Amino acid sequence: MEKLLTVKEVSELFGVTETTVRRWVMEKTIPSYLIGGARRFNRGELLEHIKGARK
């Protein structure tokens, strides 16, 4: 199983602010999970989602 990323790690991966990542979550622009009250992201799912969005 892949390591799940935090909001901060996703912001660093895409070169955006944490606020932008949270906005993407609220807009359902990127897939995420709520685990124990914390937002987490599967890196592989994020990259596949971005690839699909670029087509």
HUBELRA-V454680 format. One record per helix or strand. SS is the DSSP state (h for helix, s for strand). FROM is the first residue (numbers start at 1). TO is the last residue. Records with the same first field share a line. If there is no record, write none. Layout:
# HUBELRA-V454680
SS: FROM-TO, FROM-TO
This chain:
# HUBELRA-V454680
s: 4-5, 33-35, 38-42
h: 7-14, 18-26, 43-54
